[in-house]
Amino acid sequence: MEDDKPLTEQESLALITRMITKAKCEYEETGVSALLWGSIITFCSIASFIGQETGTAWLDYVWFLTIAAVIVQVFIAVREGRKKKYRSYDDATMSGIWISFGISMFMFSFYASNFNIPHVNVLFLIVYGIPTFATGISRHFIPMIWGGIACWLLAIAAVYTPLPYPLLYTALAAQLAWFIPGLILRKRYLKAKGRNV
Amino acid sequence: MFKELDPILHSQLRLAVMSLLISVKEAEFTFIKEKTNATAGNLSVQVQKLKEAGYIEVVKEFKDNYPNTTCHITSQGIKAFEEYVKALQEYLKVGQSK
């Protein structure tokens, strides 16, 4: 691109549009985090469900896998952050929302393990919906908006469902809120990456 | 009476840089170089001109032991860009009505 090439008004406007579009294309998320959490929560919920149905109590310890997932998540976030050559306006907001969600989930788990809370899955499903819906609205990403709504609808359904079946709702929520949107994001990211090469 | 187009912005590379920076909070020099397909030397000169006009701020620091330059648009730059686009639209409106 030359520095002082004379521009017509139409060329100026076309250049502005082109550069804004180029910057927008960079916004593509890799989808790795959504896929990670979608897989982990689905796996843990189903394993925990099988454990409760078959009386295999130790299967409940599968939830400790989420601690390992946090470590992997931190590693992914640091690696993606280093690679990123720009910062968008809502990056800090998104990080704040998801970090608050992560801390709240661990506090909820700690609270739930100390007291016998009936239908604790309902609370988890309600909280899953908050950052998912907020991300969908903020990024104009429809699959996450529906994912968030699905979490809340499943929370209502879980109230009227006998235990341990709400665990299956948790697995379904993880698929709808994170795994499927993660697949869509991944596909978009790989397509955009191929375009930019 | 037409408003004169800002000469700082009415240049291909400087306008491209400003259009990129208006879309993000901040961007590294390498990102701008990649998106504008400009040479590092040419881009440095134009970035300096934008900085001298007060339209962008340039921060030089180290990232992973390598020097890293980051740019972000200032409020003065946002205002100038908005006025430039408004002036462009006026020109185009008259052009279309002729």
Contacts between the chains, C-beta under 8 A, distances in Angstrom:
chain1	res1	chain2	res2	distance
A	1	B	12	5.9
A	1	B	13	5.1
A	1	B	16	6.1
A	1	B	36	5.0
A	1	B	37	5.4
A	1	B	38	4.7
A	1	B	42	7.9
A	2	B	12	5.8
A	2	B	13	6.8
A	2	B	42	7.9
A	3	B	11	6.0
A	3	B	12	6.7
A	3	B	13	4.5
A	3	B	14	7.2
A	3	B	38	7.8
A	3	B	42	5.6
A	3	B	45	7.0
A	3	B	46	5.5
A	4	B	11	5.3
A	4	B	12	7.3
A	5	B	11	7.7
A	5	B	12	4.5
A	7	B	10	6.3
A	7	B	11	7.5
A	7	B	12	5.9
A	7	B	15	7.2
A	9	B	88	5.3
A	9	B	91	4.4
A	9	B	92	5.4
A	9	B	95	6.9
A	10	B	92	7.0
A	12	B	5	7.9
A	12	B	10	7.0
A	12	B	15	6.2
A	12	B	88	5.6
A	13	B	85	7.9
A	13	B	88	5.7
A	13	B	92	6.9
A	15	B	12	6.7
A	15	B	15	5.7
A	15	B	16	5.9
A	15	B	19	6.7
A	16	B	15	6.7
A	16	B	19	4.6
A	16	B	85	6.9
A	18	B	19	7.9
A	19	B	15	8.0
A	19	B	16	5.1
A	19	B	19	3.5
A	19	B	20	5.0
A	19	B	23	7.5
A	19	B	35	6.9
A	19	B	36	7.6
A	20	B	19	5.6
A	20	B	20	7.8
A	20	B	22	7.3
A	20	B	23	5.1
A	22	B	20	7.1
A	22	B	35	5.0
A	23	B	19	7.8
A	23	B	20	5.2
A	23	B	23	3.7
A	23	B	24	5.7
A	23	B	27	8.0
A	23	B	35	7.1
A	24	B	23	6.6
A	26	B	24	8.0
A	26	B	31	7.8
A	82	B	63	7.8
A	82	B	64	7.0
A	85	B	27	6.5
A	85	B	28	4.3
A	85	B	30	5.8
A	85	B	31	3.6
A	85	B	34	7.7
A	86	B	24	4.6
A	86	B	25	7.7
A	86	B	26	6.7
A	86	B	27	4.0
A	86	B	28	6.6
A	86	B	31	5.1
A	87	B	24	6.5
A	87	B	25	4.6
A	87	B	26	5.1
A	87	B	27	7.7
A	88	B	24	5.5
A	88	B	25	6.0
A	89	B	24	7.4
A	89	B	25	5.0
A	91	B	25	7.0
